[in-house]
Amino acid sequence: MTQERWNSFSRQEQIGHIGSELLRANNFCDKEEISKNCIERALKLASLTLGDNKWKGKSRYLMLLYMELAKMYIGENKNYLQLFRSL
């Protein structure tokens, strides 16, 4: 996904795509490699979201989301649904 393409989505759509990856990770929580790939995609989407000017002034919220996703990626947190519900 390019930054330009990502920027064409609304804020709600962007969060929805990140949330979809969290739900996929939860659905495949018994298959570590697949769930890790989902979190990796969510991290990439969160990074693209940080680069979108629509989120100017909300970067603190996005950085917290990114940090939680990073914790999930390295295995410190596996509570995908809790993070999804906080979106």
BELDA-V888342 format. One record per backbone hydrogen bond with DSSP energy under -1.0 kcal/mol. CO is the residue of the C=O (numbers start at 0). NH is the residue of the N-H. E is the energy in kcal/mol with one decimal. If there is no record, write none. Layout:
CO	NH	E
CO	NH	E
This chain:
1	5	-2.6
2	6	-2.6
5	8	-1.6
9	13	-2.4
10	14	-2.3
11	15	-2.3
12	16	-2.3
13	17	-2.0
14	18	-2.8
15	19	-2.2
16	20	-1.6
17	21	-1.7
18	22	-2.4
19	23	-2.3
20	24	-2.4
21	25	-2.2
22	26	-2.5
23	27	-1.6
25	28	-1.5
27	30	-2.4
30	34	-2.4
31	35	-2.5
32	36	-1.9
33	37	-1.8
34	38	-2.1
35	39	-2.4
36	40	-2.2
37	41	-2.3
38	42	-2.5
39	43	-2.1
40	44	-2.5
41	45	-2.5
42	46	-2.3
43	47	-2.3
44	48	-2.2
45	49	-2.1
48	51	-1.6
51	54	-1.8
52	55	-1.8
54	57	-2.8
57	61	-1.9
58	62	-2.6
59	63	-2.1
60	64	-2.1
61	65	-2.7
62	66	-2.6
63	67	-2.2
64	68	-2.4
65	69	-2.4
66	70	-2.1
67	71	-1.9
68	72	-2.3
69	73	-1.9
70	75	-2.4
77	79	-1.8
78	82	-1.6
79	83	-2.4
80	84	-2.7
81	85	-1.1
83	86	-1.2
